[in-house]
């Protein structure tokens, strides 16, 4: 039972819904954290598009590294249903400011789905064929999502009860950083590295998973430094050092001459991650000199748009639309940029510019163009998957 298309099309649907929501509510990007509907738009992208896309890609990753399909495919159907219901409850609660509904989705349904996914990953690791390496790097995105989702569940519960003191800007920032750099980026890099290798090359698989593990270390260290620097009464260079470490890691990975453990057919998408890298480095410099809260919130909002619309969503769309011809189970057939990818990156840059300039119309245009790029990517995938016409025998 192949559940990958179920998650892939769910990711496309949630991506389209999130972009449409942003186009209809451009004030969310302008007002940022002052708008109560912002969590709905953010989680439509993060939980709706990114997590569904990850679930779909991860089943192919496990099949590649452990040489057999993931066990108990019925588990995937169960956590797919739990996840969609949880995201719907969360968005309904965020849009209508209903904490009870939000808590049901964020504290119970979505984490339960992740727990089932983690159980399936543990079974895949345990039941791998004899002599197959553990490839622990293939589990890194799931561990990062566990961290981000645990923080998110506790934040929502604290917002509803007010008992733990976690519903505050520093915890929200660490929650977002963990989701972006401990989950999303490692997931895209893992799938990309396996996409570029050869299915029968065990050494390429080992280098791909080990490379993801190694390259996540500075990101995790940076998130830990930022969390330490945001603690009450904290001083020193922990906060700017963490921002600089993550920014430098992103920028170094975006440079064309940066070393790659395995060739990636969509490696050009790494350059888009240089945009949030530059913003993080600028934030590190400003934090050394002292930032006003308004400037810190603006930089956080710009960084979120850069991660989601300039880098994350375009790369995810191209990875998912490539699964039919260049998946980890059948890699090596991609040939350069697909139509729609560059359009989505440019559209994300328009949203970023509209946010900086305060132009709602520019944000709406950027969201609409990004949606058009997503449609182009899906249509291009369908066109590439059409079987070639067979020539009729002569005579």
PERA-V810804 format. One record per residue. N is the residue number from 1. RES is the residue in three letters. PHI is phi as a letter, one per 20 degrees, with the letter a starting at -180 (999 if undefined). Layout:
n->{N;N}
res->{RES;RES}
phi->{PHI;PHI}
//
This chain:
n->{1;2;3;4;5;6;7;8;9;10;11;12;13;14;15;16;17;18;19;20;21;22;23;24;25;26;27;28;29;30;31;32;33;34;35;36;37;38;39;40;41;42;43;44;45;46;47;48;49;50;51;52;53;54;55;56;57;58;59;60;61;62;63;64;65;66;67;68;69;70;71;72;73;74;75;76;77;78;79;80;81;82;83;84;85;86;87;88;89;90;91;92;93;94;95;96;97;98;99;100;101;102;103;104;105;106;107;108;109;110;111;112;113;114;115;116;117;118;119;120;121;122;123;124;125;126;127;128;129;130;131;132;133;134;135;136;137;138;139;140;141;142;143;144;145;146;147;148;149;150;151;152;153;154;155;156;157;158;159;160;161;162;163;164;165;166;167;168;169;170;171;172;173;174;175;176;177;178;179;180;181;182;183;184;185;186;187;188;189;190;191;192;193;194;195;196;197;198;199;200;201;202;203;204;205;206;207;208;209;210;211;212;213;214;215;216;217;218;219;220;221;222;223;224;225;226;227;228;229;230;231;232;233;234;235;236;237;238;239;240;241;242;243;244;245;246;247;248;249;250;251;252;253;254;255;256;257;258;259;260;261;262;263;264;265;266;267;268;269;270;271;272;273;274;275;276;277;278;279;280;281;282;283;284;285;286;287;288;289;290;291;292;293;294;295;296;297;298;299;300;301;302;303;304;305;306;307;308;309;310;311;312;313;314;315;316;317;318;319;320;321;322;323;324;325;326;327;328;329;330;331;332;333;334;335;336;337;338;339;340;341;342;343;344;345;346;347;348;349;350;351;352;353;354;355;356;357;358;359;360;361;362;363;364;365;366;367;368;369;370;371;372;373;374;375;376;377;378;379;380;381;382;383;384;385;386;387;388;389;390;391;392;393;394;395}
res->{UNK;UNK;UNK;UNK;UNK;UNK;UNK;UNK;UNK;UNK;UNK;UNK;UNK;UNK;UNK;UNK;UNK;UNK;UNK;UNK;UNK;UNK;UNK;UNK;UNK;UNK;UNK;UNK;UNK;UNK;UNK;UNK;UNK;UNK;UNK;UNK;UNK;UNK;UNK;UNK;UNK;UNK;UNK;UNK;UNK;UNK;UNK;UNK;UNK;UNK;UNK;UNK;UNK;UNK;UNK;UNK;UNK;UNK;UNK;UNK;UNK;UNK;UNK;UNK;UNK;UNK;UNK;UNK;UNK;UNK;UNK;UNK;UNK;UNK;UNK;UNK;UNK;UNK;UNK;UNK;UNK;UNK;UNK;UNK;UNK;UNK;UNK;UNK;UNK;UNK;UNK;UNK;UNK;UNK;UNK;UNK;UNK;UNK;UNK;UNK;UNK;UNK;UNK;UNK;UNK;UNK;UNK;UNK;UNK;UNK;UNK;UNK;UNK;UNK;UNK;UNK;UNK;UNK;UNK;UNK;UNK;UNK;UNK;UNK;UNK;UNK;UNK;UNK;UNK;UNK;UNK;UNK;UNK;UNK;UNK;UNK;UNK;UNK;UNK;UNK;UNK;UNK;UNK;UNK;UNK;UNK;UNK;UNK;UNK;UNK;UNK;UNK;UNK;UNK;UNK;UNK;UNK;UNK;UNK;UNK;UNK;UNK;UNK;UNK;UNK;UNK;UNK;UNK;UNK;UNK;UNK;UNK;UNK;UNK;UNK;UNK;UNK;UNK;UNK;UNK;UNK;UNK;UNK;UNK;UNK;UNK;UNK;UNK;UNK;UNK;UNK;UNK;UNK;UNK;UNK;UNK;UNK;UNK;UNK;UNK;UNK;UNK;UNK;UNK;UNK;UNK;UNK;UNK;UNK;UNK;UNK;UNK;UNK;UNK;UNK;UNK;UNK;UNK;UNK;UNK;UNK;UNK;UNK;UNK;UNK;UNK;UNK;UNK;UNK;UNK;UNK;UNK;UNK;UNK;UNK;UNK;UNK;UNK;UNK;UNK;UNK;UNK;UNK;UNK;UNK;UNK;UNK;UNK;UNK;UNK;UNK;UNK;UNK;UNK;UNK;UNK;UNK;UNK;UNK;UNK;UNK;UNK;UNK;UNK;UNK;UNK;UNK;UNK;UNK;UNK;UNK;UNK;UNK;UNK;UNK;UNK;UNK;UNK;UNK;UNK;UNK;UNK;UNK;UNK;UNK;UNK;UNK;UNK;UNK;UNK;UNK;UNK;UNK;UNK;UNK;UNK;UNK;UNK;UNK;UNK;UNK;UNK;UNK;UNK;UNK;UNK;UNK;UNK;UNK;UNK;UNK;UNK;UNK;UNK;UNK;UNK;UNK;UNK;UNK;UNK;UNK;UNK;UNK;UNK;UNK;UNK;UNK;UNK;UNK;UNK;UNK;UNK;UNK;UNK;UNK;UNK;UNK;UNK;UNK;UNK;UNK;UNK;UNK;UNK;UNK;UNK;UNK;UNK;UNK;UNK;UNK;UNK;UNK;UNK;UNK;UNK;UNK;UNK;UNK;UNK;UNK;UNK;UNK;UNK;UNK;UNK;UNK;UNK;UNK;UNK;UNK;UNK;UNK;UNK;UNK;UNK;UNK;UNK;UNK;UNK;UNK;UNK;UNK;UNK;UNK;UNK;UNK;UNK;UNK;UNK;UNK;UNK;UNK;UNK;UNK}
phi->{999;e;e;g;f;f;f;f;f;f;f;f;f;f;f;f;f;f;f;f;f;f;f;e;c;f;f;f;f;f;e;m;f;e;d;f;e;g;g;f;f;f;f;f;f;f;e;f;e;f;f;f;f;f;g;f;f;f;f;f;f;f;f;f;f;d;m;b;f;g;f;l;f;f;f;f;f;f;f;f;f;f;f;f;f;f;f;f;f;f;f;f;f;f;f;d;l;d;f;f;f;f;f;g;f;e;e;c;f;f;f;f;f;f;f;f;f;f;f;f;f;f;f;f;f;f;e;f;f;g;n;f;f;f;l;f;f;f;e;g;g;f;f;f;f;f;f;f;f;f;f;f;f;f;f;f;f;f;f;e;d;m;e;d;m;e;e;b;g;f;f;f;f;f;g;f;f;f;f;f;d;d;d;f;f;f;f;f;f;f;f;f;f;f;f;e;e;c;g;e;e;f;f;f;f;f;f;f;f;f;f;f;f;f;f;e;g;f;f;f;f;f;f;f;f;f;f;f;f;e;f;g;n;f;c;n;d;f;f;f;f;f;f;f;f;f;f;f;f;f;f;f;f;e;f;f;e;f;f;c;f;b;f;d;f;d;f;f;f;f;f;f;f;f;f;f;f;f;f;f;f;f;f;f;f;f;f;f;e;n;d;f;g;f;f;f;f;f;f;f;f;f;f;f;f;f;f;f;e;e;d;f;f;g;f;f;f;f;f;f;f;e;f;f;c;b;f;g;e;b;e;n;d;f;c;m;f;e;g;o;f;f;f;f;f;f;f;f;f;f;f;f;f;f;f;f;e;m;d;f;f;f;f;f;f;f;f;f;f;f;f;f;f;f;f;f;f;f;f;f;f;f;f;f;e;f;f;f;f;e;f;f;f;f;n}
//
